[in-house]
Amino acid sequence: MSFSDIEPFMLRAFAVAVVMGPLCALLGVFVTARRMAFFSDTIAHGALAGIGLGFLLGFEDPTWPMVLFSLLVAAAILWLKEHTDLLTDTIMALLLSGSVAFGIIVLSMLKNKRGELHRYLFGDILSVGPDDVWLAVVLCAAIGAWLFTKLSPLALLTASEDLAHVCGVRTRWLNYAFVLVLTVVVSLSIRLLGIILVTSLVVIPPAAARNLARNLRQQLILSLIIGLFGGAVGTVASYHWDIPCGPAIVMACIAVFIGSLLVSKLWLNQPAKAKAV
């Protein structure tokens, strides 16, 4: 089968998957190391309210209202964390449940948009257009360049915020910038996997990479490769087996995670166990 035999919408879906998959995986290394997986989940679920408001305001494509509301949720998390005694997980659970409830209420009021709820909950990568592909490419290039330039400060911040501050890193602003980048990527990736599954693309590839990596550089490279593999294989499997694309991408990443766990336990740790015996 040649590329000319494949439907254009599948080629666009494949392009977005192989661009956003590695980007989410790369960010996920720092997300998992800093224990921010629940943060990304809160942002993803908070986007539902932005989607509802976008449709309510008459937007045919609620992407930008969704991103703006996600940024508002992220700002609320940071503000409550700095100005209250509430624990971080309590703040995120509060905002997650509130924004989801608000989003569902708004969508329920829009009789002709109820079908959109399923689309954004579970993803609809097959509906992406040429503009979405270019947006994904530009986003990947811009954020990839930013991560490359901030790699050392981010690594130091991830290891120890106090040490990063002593070494001259502007920790507060770097934290804000990272939250901003993560929020934008997560909210825009909802078209790829949907609200329910989007966090998996941020968490699973770096988790699999951590099973195999021995340092941060290896984890970054392996996570990027696994994100690329999951996006490509999941999309191809969806096309050939006629299954939902988002869940197929997640299951491809899960398969790699299981494989990395087996390799880590049965092969990489074998010399250490033999030595111990």
Buried (B, 14 or more C-beta within 10 A) or exposed (E): EEEEEEEEEBEBBBBBBBBBBBBBBBBBBBBBBBEBBBBBBBBBBBBBBBBBBBBBEEBEEBBEBBBBBBBBBBBBBBEBEEEEEEEBEEBBBBBBEBBBEBBBEBBEEEEEBEEBBEBBBBBBBBEBEEEBBEBBBEBBEEBBEBBEEBBEBBBBBBEEBEEBBEEEBEBEEBBBBBBEBBBBBBBBBBBBBBBBBBBBBBBBBBBBBBBBBEEBEEBBBBBBBBBBBBBBBBBBBBBEEEEBBBBBBBBBBBBBBEBBBEBBEEEEEEEEEEEEE
